[in-house]
Amino acid sequence: QVQLVESGGGLVQPGGSLRLSCAASGIPFSISTMGWYRQAPGKQREMVATLNGGAANYADSVRGRFTVSRDNAKKTVYLQMNDLKPEDTAVYYCNALRNAPPRYDYWGQGTQVTVSS
């Protein structure tokens, strides 16, 4: 059974930091492209950061503020978010993707991040 379990969301003031974690099970984690996406109210889900092996890709809006990393031994991917802004408020989702056999595309349940004073 595949599970992606996010944690670490919460309420933070502008300029603050949070670290999200996503613990994976049931997938070959080390060969998965792991990603973080977010969806704000009334908006489409958007890519925040992805990590394919050691290659990271970031949305322009978060580059320089957010850092994605992974621990293959713990089957966990992290998103360190610094200098948070109110526009970062959203539900953040973890994604596990593989475009070569065995193909899969799994999502976590999401964790709420609210940036407000």
C-alpha positions as CSV (number, residue, x, y, z in Angstrom):
1,Q,0.0,0.0,0.0
2,V,1.4,3.4,-1.1
3,Q,1.4,6.2,1.5
4,L,2.7,9.7,1.4
5,V,2.3,11.4,4.7
6,E,3.0,15.1,5.0
7,S,3.7,16.9,8.2
8,G,5.1,20.2,9.4
9,G,2.4,22.7,8.2
10,G,1.0,25.4,10.4
11,L,0.6,29.1,11.0
12,V,3.6,31.3,10.8
13,Q,4.2,35.0,10.6
14,P,5.5,36.7,7.4
15,G,9.3,36.3,7.3
16,G,9.2,33.1,9.3
17,S,10.2,29.6,8.4
18,L,8.7,26.1,8.3
19,R,10.0,22.7,7.3
20,L,7.6,20.2,5.7
21,S,8.3,16.5,5.6
22,C,6.8,13.8,3.5
23,A,7.3,10.2,4.6
24,A,6.8,7.6,1.8
25,S,6.1,4.0,1.9
26,G,5.2,1.3,-0.7
27,I,7.2,2.9,-3.5
28,P,10.8,2.6,-4.6
29,F,11.7,5.9,-3.1
30,S,15.3,6.3,-4.3
31,I,14.2,6.1,-8.0
32,S,11.2,8.4,-7.6
33,T,11.0,12.0,-8.6
34,M,9.7,13.6,-5.4
35,G,7.9,16.9,-5.5
36,W,6.0,19.5,-3.6
37,Y,3.0,21.2,-5.0
38,R,0.6,23.7,-3.5
39,Q,-3.0,24.9,-4.0
40,A,-4.3,28.1,-2.7
41,P,-8.1,28.8,-2.4
42,G,-9.6,29.5,-5.8
43,K,-6.4,28.6,-7.6
44,Q,-5.0,25.7,-9.5
45,R,-2.4,23.4,-8.0
46,E,1.1,24.5,-8.9
47,M,4.5,23.0,-8.7
48,V,6.7,24.4,-5.9
49,A,9.8,22.2,-6.1
50,T,10.8,18.8,-7.5
51,L,13.8,16.6,-6.8
52,N,14.9,14.0,-9.3
53,G,17.9,12.3,-7.9
54,G,20.1,15.2,-7.0
55,A,18.6,17.6,-9.5
56,A,16.2,20.2,-8.0
57,N,13.8,22.4,-9.8
58,Y,11.9,25.3,-8.3
59,A,9.1,27.6,-9.2
60,D,10.3,31.2,-9.8
61,S,8.2,32.4,-6.9
62,V,10.1,30.3,-4.3
63,R,13.6,30.1,-5.8
64,G,16.1,31.3,-3.2
65,R,13.6,31.0,-0.3
66,F,12.7,27.3,-0.4
67,T,15.0,24.3,-0.5
68,V,13.9,20.7,-1.3
69,S,16.0,17.8,0.0
70,R,15.6,14.0,0.5
71,D,16.8,11.3,2.7
72,N,16.6,8.0,0.8
73,A,17.4,5.9,3.9
74,K,14.4,7.4,5.7
75,K,12.3,7.6,2.5
76,T,11.5,11.2,3.3
77,V,11.5,14.4,1.3
78,Y,11.7,17.8,2.9
79,L,10.8,21.3,2.0
80,Q,12.5,24.0,4.0
81,M,10.6,27.2,3.6
82,N,12.3,30.5,4.6
83,D,11.2,34.1,4.4
84,L,7.6,33.0,4.1
85,K,5.1,35.5,2.5
86,P,1.3,35.7,2.8
87,E,1.1,34.5,-0.8
88,D,2.7,31.2,0.2
89,T,-0.5,30.3,2.1
90,A,-1.8,27.1,0.6
91,V,-2.3,23.4,1.1
92,Y,1.0,21.8,0.3
93,Y,1.0,18.3,-1.3
94,C,3.8,15.8,-1.7
95,N,4.0,13.9,-5.0
96,A,5.9,10.8,-6.0
97,L,6.4,10.3,-9.7
98,R,8.1,7.9,-12.0
99,N,7.8,8.2,-15.8
100,A,9.6,5.0,-16.7
101,P,8.4,1.5,-15.9
102,P,7.1,0.9,-13.2
103,R,5.1,4.1,-13.8
104,Y,3.3,5.8,-11.0
105,D,2.0,9.2,-9.8
106,Y,1.0,9.3,-6.1
107,W,-0.2,12.2,-3.9
108,G,-0.3,12.8,-0.2
109,Q,-3.3,14.2,1.6
110,G,-1.8,17.7,2.0
111,T,-0.8,19.9,4.9
112,Q,-2.0,23.5,5.4
113,V,0.5,26.3,5.5
114,T,-0.8,29.7,6.6
115,V,1.3,32.8,6.6
116,S,-0.3,35.6,8.4
117,S,0.4,38.3,11.1
